[in-house]
């Protein structure tokens, strides 16, 4: 930064590819300025430059030595499990802070071509080299740089560092990770937002990925997954492809409300949907509250096999009336519940004309 800041025309705003779309970002204007960040990035990602100029990933790990205690080792290439004699002594792969890697890339505006210029090094050096040869060498360098970045992201996924892994995938447009396997890993880890980010960025090149996302979210069989599936269905316009997602999410929400004794809230949430009304009654029955289930069924005109006598229903109503302060009957008769947009507008008009407004 200190060297680059001495130049004039330091930074520029430009458009760069982010998977299937273009985004506006800032970067250092001169290639040599951006190249300053690349060696530090590669070292921070665990790569070491070899005498041949090739960058190889270095695995740092710790093993318990009976005589020397914890001893640090390094190896290059593949992960070192195969070199360990004792199966119980597993290596601990240590990664430098990946947020620093991402910060360098974003601050300098480093892209694949910048990494390739440093890690590959095969560039046009003589006038005799044809443009075709130059382009072929540049493409080979970018392919090698992509392999380096993909290797680092794979290590991040293995270490459960999902947020920086996805950020680096999107920054460098590593399309290899726009795949159902990646969506599966992220949803299994309950990283639904990150999975949606990859699906949204790859919707043109991988049009089935949003479908994979919805299916993976639903496969979790839990409320957070249902909510993420419903969000994805709305975001990608897949309501017709997945007609049951909304109902499953709403039913799950109702079950949580009933479980928290928010029965009236659950009833309002169900609205005029007969299937959701039935879900409320069923949830009440499952928690053993047959009286409230019968009351709600009667309100909605439902026929359910609930055996509650009129005496039990009357007693439940009397108990509630005794437990809570009751409004005067003439006041209670004028209460209006507002639960939709039209009612909200009408309530606003009434309140704006009132001299006194009371809040409870």
C-alpha positions as CSV (number, residue, x, y, z in Angstrom):
1,X,0.0,0.0,0.0
2,X,2.8,2.4,0.8
3,X,4.5,1.8,-2.5
4,X,1.3,2.0,-4.5
5,X,0.1,5.2,-2.8
6,X,3.0,7.1,-4.3
7,X,1.5,6.7,-7.7
8,X,-1.0,9.1,-9.3
9,X,-4.3,7.8,-10.6
10,X,-4.2,5.3,-7.7
11,X,-7.6,3.6,-8.0
12,X,-10.3,3.1,-10.5
13,X,-13.9,1.9,-10.5
14,X,-14.6,-0.9,-12.9
15,X,-17.0,-3.8,-13.6
16,X,-15.9,-7.3,-12.9
17,X,-17.5,-10.7,-13.3
18,X,-19.1,-12.3,-10.3
19,X,-20.2,-15.7,-11.5
20,X,-23.0,-15.0,-13.9
21,X,-23.3,-11.2,-13.3
22,X,-21.3,-8.0,-13.4
23,X,-20.7,-6.0,-10.3
24,X,-19.0,-2.6,-9.8
25,X,-15.9,-2.6,-7.7
26,X,-12.8,-0.4,-7.1
27,X,-9.2,-1.6,-7.6
28,X,-5.7,-0.4,-8.0
29,X,-5.3,0.8,-11.6
30,X,-1.8,-0.5,-12.4
31,X,-1.3,-4.2,-12.7
32,X,2.0,-4.1,-10.8
33,X,0.2,-2.5,-7.8
34,X,-2.3,-5.3,-7.7
35,X,0.6,-7.8,-8.0
36,X,2.0,-6.6,-4.7
37,X,-0.8,-8.4,-2.9
38,X,-0.6,-11.8,-4.6
39,X,2.5,-13.4,-3.0
40,X,1.2,-12.4,0.4
41,X,-2.2,-13.8,-0.5
42,X,-0.7,-17.1,-1.7
43,X,1.4,-17.5,1.5
44,X,-1.6,-16.7,3.6
45,X,-3.5,-19.4,1.8
46,X,-0.9,-21.9,2.7
47,X,1.1,-22.0,-0.5
48,X,4.9,-22.0,-0.7
49,X,6.9,-21.0,-3.8
50,X,9.2,-23.8,-4.9
51,X,12.6,-23.3,-6.6
52,X,10.9,-24.1,-9.9
53,X,8.5,-21.2,-9.4
54,X,5.6,-23.5,-8.8
55,X,3.3,-22.8,-5.8
56,X,2.5,-25.9,-3.6
57,X,0.2,-26.0,-0.6
58,X,2.0,-26.5,2.7
59,X,0.2,-28.4,5.4
60,X,1.2,-27.4,8.9
61,X,0.1,-29.9,11.6
62,X,0.9,-30.9,15.1
63,X,1.5,-34.4,16.4
64,X,2.0,-35.6,19.9
65,X,5.6,-37.0,20.3
66,X,6.1,-39.1,23.5
67,X,9.6,-37.8,24.0
68,X,9.3,-34.2,22.7
69,X,5.7,-33.4,23.3
70,X,3.8,-31.5,20.7
71,X,5.9,-31.2,17.6
72,X,5.0,-29.1,14.5
73,X,5.6,-30.6,11.1
74,X,5.2,-29.3,7.5
75,X,4.5,-31.2,4.3
76,X,3.7,-30.2,0.8
77,X,1.3,-31.6,-1.7
78,X,-1.5,-33.9,-0.5
79,X,-2.7,-33.9,3.1
80,X,-0.3,-35.8,5.4
81,X,-2.6,-38.4,6.9
82,X,-0.8,-41.2,4.9
83,X,2.5,-40.3,6.5
84,X,1.2,-40.9,10.1
85,X,2.0,-44.3,11.6
86,X,-0.4,-44.1,14.6
87,X,-3.9,-43.9,13.3
88,X,-5.0,-42.1,16.5
89,X,-2.7,-39.2,15.9
90,X,-4.5,-37.1,13.3
91,X,-2.9,-33.9,11.9
92,X,-4.4,-30.5,12.7
93,X,-4.3,-28.5,9.6
94,X,-3.9,-24.8,10.4
95,X,-5.1,-22.1,8.0
96,X,-4.2,-18.5,8.3
97,X,-7.1,-16.1,8.8
98,X,-9.1,-16.4,5.6
99,X,-10.7,-13.0,6.1
100,X,-7.3,-11.4,5.6
101,X,-6.9,-13.2,2.3
102,X,-10.3,-11.9,1.2
103,X,-9.5,-8.4,2.4
104,X,-6.3,-8.3,0.4
105,X,-8.2,-9.4,-2.7
106,X,-11.0,-6.9,-2.3
107,X,-8.8,-4.0,-1.3
108,X,-6.3,-4.4,-4.2
109,X,-9.0,-5.6,-6.7
110,X,-7.1,-8.8,-7.4
111,X,-8.7,-11.1,-9.9
112,X,-7.7,-14.5,-11.5
113,X,-5.5,-12.8,-14.1
114,X,-3.5,-11.1,-11.4
115,X,-3.0,-14.3,-9.5
116,X,-2.0,-16.0,-12.8
117,X,0.6,-13.3,-13.6
118,X,2.4,-14.1,-10.4
119,X,1.8,-17.8,-9.9
120,X,2.1,-18.7,-13.6
121,X,4.7,-16.3,-14.8
122,X,4.4,-17.4,-18.5
123,X,3.9,-14.1,-20.2
124,X,4.8,-12.7,-23.6
125,X,8.5,-11.9,-23.4
126,X,9.6,-11.6,-27.0
127,X,8.2,-10.0,-30.1
128,X,8.6,-13.4,-31.8
129,X,5.9,-14.9,-29.7
130,X,2.6,-14.8,-31.6
131,X,-0.6,-13.4,-30.0
132,X,-2.1,-16.9,-30.2
133,X,0.9,-18.3,-28.2
134,X,0.5,-15.5,-25.7
135,X,-3.2,-16.1,-25.3
136,X,-2.6,-19.9,-24.9
137,X,0.0,-19.3,-22.2
138,X,-2.2,-16.8,-20.4
139,X,-5.1,-19.3,-20.4
140,X,-2.8,-22.0,-19.0
141,X,-1.7,-19.6,-16.3
142,X,-5.3,-18.7,-15.4
143,X,-6.2,-22.4,-15.3
144,X,-3.2,-23.0,-12.9
145,X,-4.3,-20.0,-10.7
146,X,-7.8,-21.3,-10.6
147,X,-6.5,-24.7,-9.3
148,X,-4.6,-22.9,-6.6
149,X,-7.7,-21.0,-5.4
150,X,-10.0,-24.0,-5.7
151,X,-7.5,-26.0,-3.5
152,X,-7.6,-23.3,-0.9
153,X,-11.4,-23.1,-0.9
154,X,-11.6,-26.9,-0.6
155,X,-9.4,-26.6,2.5
156,X,-11.7,-23.9,3.9
157,X,-14.8,-26.1,3.4
158,X,-13.0,-29.0,5.1
159,X,-12.3,-26.8,8.1
160,X,-16.0,-25.6,8.2
161,X,-14.9,-22.0,7.3
162,X,-18.0,-21.6,5.1
163,X,-18.4,-17.8,5.0
164,X,-14.9,-17.0,3.7
165,X,-15.0,-20.0,1.4
166,X,-18.2,-18.7,-0.3
167,X,-16.9,-15.1,-0.4
168,X,-13.7,-16.2,-2.2
169,X,-15.8,-18.4,-4.6
170,X,-17.9,-15.4,-5.5
171,X,-15.0,-12.9,-5.7
172,X,-12.9,-15.1,-8.1
173,X,-16.0,-16.7,-9.8
174,X,-14.9,-20.2,-9.1
175,X,-17.7,-21.9,-11.0
176,X,-16.6,-25.4,-10.0
177,X,-18.4,-24.8,-6.7
178,X,-21.7,-23.8,-8.3
179,X,-22.8,-27.4,-7.9
180,X,-25.4,-29.4,-6.0
181,X,-22.6,-30.9,-3.8
182,X,-21.8,-27.4,-2.5
183,X,-25.4,-26.6,-1.8
184,X,-25.7,-29.9,0.1
185,X,-22.7,-29.1,2.2
186,X,-23.9,-25.7,3.1
187,X,-27.5,-26.7,3.9
188,X,-26.3,-29.6,6.0
189,X,-24.3,-27.1,8.0
190,X,-27.4,-24.9,8.2
191,X,-25.7,-22.1,6.2
192,X,-28.8,-21.5,4.1
193,X,-27.9,-17.9,3.3
194,X,-24.6,-18.8,1.9
195,X,-26.1,-21.6,-0.2
196,X,-28.7,-19.1,-1.6
197,X,-25.9,-16.7,-2.4
198,X,-24.2,-19.3,-4.7
199,X,-27.5,-20.3,-6.3
200,X,-28.4,-16.6,-7.0
201,X,-25.0,-15.9,-8.5
202,X,-25.1,-18.9,-10.8
203,X,-28.7,-18.9,-11.9
204,X,-27.8,-18.6,-15.6
205,X,-25.0,-21.1,-15.9
206,X,-26.5,-23.5,-13.4
207,X,-30.3,-23.0,-13.7
208,X,-31.1,-26.2,-11.7
209,X,-29.2,-24.9,-8.6
210,X,-32.2,-23.0,-7.1
211,X,-34.2,-26.2,-7.4
212,X,-31.4,-28.1,-5.6
213,X,-31.4,-25.5,-2.9
214,X,-35.1,-25.8,-2.2
215,X,-34.9,-29.6,-2.2
216,X,-31.9,-29.5,0.2
217,X,-33.5,-27.1,2.5
218,X,-36.7,-29.2,2.7
219,X,-34.6,-32.3,3.3
220,X,-33.4,-30.9,6.7
221,X,-36.9,-31.5,8.1
222,X,-36.7,-28.5,10.5
223,X,-38.2,-25.1,10.7
224,X,-35.1,-23.1,9.7
225,X,-34.8,-25.3,6.6
226,X,-38.5,-24.8,5.7
227,X,-38.1,-21.0,6.1
228,X,-35.1,-21.0,3.9
229,X,-36.9,-23.1,1.3
230,X,-39.8,-20.7,1.3
231,X,-37.5,-17.7,0.9
232,X,-35.8,-19.5,-2.0
233,X,-39.1,-20.3,-3.7
234,X,-40.1,-16.6,-3.5
235,X,-36.6,-15.4,-4.6
236,X,-36.3,-17.6,-7.6
237,X,-40.0,-17.7,-8.6
238,X,-40.4,-21.4,-8.0
239,X,-43.9,-21.4,-6.3
240,X,-45.4,-23.4,-9.1
241,X,-42.6,-25.9,-9.1
242,X,-42.8,-26.4,-5.3
243,X,-46.5,-25.8,-4.4
244,X,-46.2,-27.5,-1.0
245,X,-43.3,-25.5,0.4
246,X,-45.4,-22.6,1.6
247,X,-47.9,-24.8,3.4
248,X,-45.1,-26.9,5.1
249,X,-43.4,-23.7,6.3
250,X,-46.6,-22.1,7.5
251,X,-47.6,-25.4,9.3
252,X,-44.2,-25.5,11.0
253,X,-44.6,-21.8,12.1
254,X,-48.1,-22.6,13.5
255,X,-46.7,-25.6,15.4
256,X,-44.0,-23.4,17.0
257,X,-46.7,-20.8,18.0
258,X,-48.9,-23.4,19.6
259,X,-45.9,-24.9,21.4
260,X,-45.3,-21.5,22.9
261,X,-48.9,-21.1,23.9
262,X,-49.5,-18.4,21.3
263,X,-52.8,-19.9,20.3
264,X,-54.6,-16.7,19.2
265,X,-51.6,-15.7,17.1
266,X,-51.6,-19.1,15.4
267,X,-55.3,-18.7,14.7
268,X,-54.8,-15.3,13.1
269,X,-51.7,-16.7,11.2
270,X,-53.9,-19.4,9.7
271,X,-56.3,-16.8,8.3
272,X,-58.9,-18.2,5.9
273,X,-56.8,-21.1,4.7
274,X,-58.7,-24.3,5.6
275,X,-55.5,-26.4,5.5
276,X,-53.8,-24.1,8.0
277,X,-56.8,-23.9,10.2
278,X,-56.8,-27.7,10.4
279,X,-53.1,-27.5,11.2
280,X,-53.9,-25.3,14.2
281,X,-56.6,-27.6,15.5
282,X,-54.3,-30.6,15.0
283,X,-51.4,-29.0,16.9
284,X,-53.7,-28.2,19.8
285,X,-54.9,-31.8,19.9
286,X,-51.3,-33.0,19.9
287,X,-50.4,-31.0,23.0
288,X,-53.6,-32.2,24.7
289,X,-55.6,-29.0,24.6
290,X,-58.8,-30.5,23.3
291,X,-61.0,-27.7,24.7
292,X,-59.2,-24.9,22.7
293,X,-59.1,-27.2,19.6
294,X,-62.9,-27.6,19.8
295,X,-63.5,-23.9,20.3
296,X,-61.4,-23.0,17.3
297,X,-63.0,-25.8,15.2
298,X,-66.5,-24.4,16.1
299,X,-65.3,-20.8,15.2
300,X,-64.2,-22.0,11.7
301,X,-67.2,-24.3,11.2
302,X,-65.0,-27.4,11.0
303,X,-66.1,-30.9,11.7
304,X,-63.5,-32.6,13.8
305,X,-63.6,-35.7,16.0
306,X,-63.1,-33.8,19.3
307,X,-65.1,-35.0,22.3
308,X,-65.6,-31.9,24.5
309,X,-68.9,-31.4,26.2
310,X,-70.7,-28.1,26.2
311,X,-70.0,-27.9,30.0
312,X,-66.2,-28.2,29.4
313,X,-66.3,-25.5,26.8
314,X,-68.4,-23.2,29.1
315,X,-66.0,-23.8,32.0
316,X,-63.0,-23.0,29.8
317,X,-64.6,-19.7,28.8
318,X,-65.4,-18.8,32.4
319,X,-61.9,-19.6,33.5
320,X,-60.5,-17.3,30.9
321,X,-62.9,-14.5,31.8
322,X,-61.9,-14.9,35.4
323,X,-58.1,-14.9,34.7
324,X,-58.1,-11.7,32.6
325,X,-59.4,-8.2,33.0
326,X,-62.6,-7.8,30.9
327,X,-63.5,-4.7,29.0
328,X,-67.0,-3.2,29.5
329,X,-69.4,-4.9,27.2
330,X,-70.2,-1.7,25.3
331,X,-66.5,-1.1,24.7
332,X,-65.8,-4.7,23.7
333,X,-68.6,-4.6,21.2
334,X,-66.8,-1.8,19.3
335,X,-63.4,-3.5,19.0
336,X,-62.1,-3.9,15.5
337,X,-59.1,-6.2,14.7
338,X,-56.7,-5.0,12.0
339,X,-54.9,-7.8,10.3
340,X,-54.6,-6.8,6.6
341,X,-53.5,-3.8,4.5
342,X,-57.1,-2.5,3.9
343,X,-57.8,-2.6,7.6
344,X,-54.6,-0.8,8.4
345,X,-55.5,2.1,6.0
346,X,-58.9,2.4,7.6
347,X,-57.4,2.3,11.1
348,X,-54.9,5.1,10.2
349,X,-57.7,7.3,8.9
350,X,-59.7,6.8,12.1
351,X,-56.7,7.5,14.4
352,X,-55.7,10.6,12.5
353,X,-59.1,12.1,13.2
354,X,-59.1,11.2,16.9
355,X,-58.4,13.8,19.6
356,X,-57.1,11.2,22.1
357,X,-55.4,7.9,21.3
358,X,-54.8,5.2,23.9
359,X,-52.0,2.6,23.6
360,X,-52.0,-0.8,25.4
